[in-house]
Amino acid sequence: MRKMGIAMVYGVVAIFMFVIVSSLLISLLLRFTSLQESSMSWVILGASFLALFVGGFVSGGKGKEKGWLIGGGTGILYSVIVFLVQFLGYDATFTAEQMMYHAGFLAAAVLGGIFGVNLTTPSRREA
């Protein structure tokens, strides 16, 4: 149980690091080119899903078993943190659109966790 919790924390840290770096790159593109934020909405959404997939992958690789559970826990932990920031900081709850996004984020993190376990753990096949 402790190993799973530590793996999920590693995954959430990886998500936020990925989000910070991608936000910096996108903001630099918006600042120094003629691109508009509206034209980048699909790129931003793709980067968000990729961040959750990477976070699930990291947590699954760190946990080494039950990737779907660790990835799902990572996705839920991320969504809870985002909800708390939004609720406590901005006094707003999730909209229906945001709930759909976070359901997709959860699915991406679960897939990342599954891939993380299967690609980082050596197979136990016997010849």
Secondary structure, DSSP 8 states (H G I E B T S, - for coil): -HHHHHHHHHHHHHHHHHHHHHHHHHHHHHHHSS--GGGGHHHHHHHHHHHHHHHHHHHHHHH-S-HHHHHHHHHHHHHHHHHHIIIIIH-----HHHHHHHHHHHHHHHHHHHHHHHHHS------
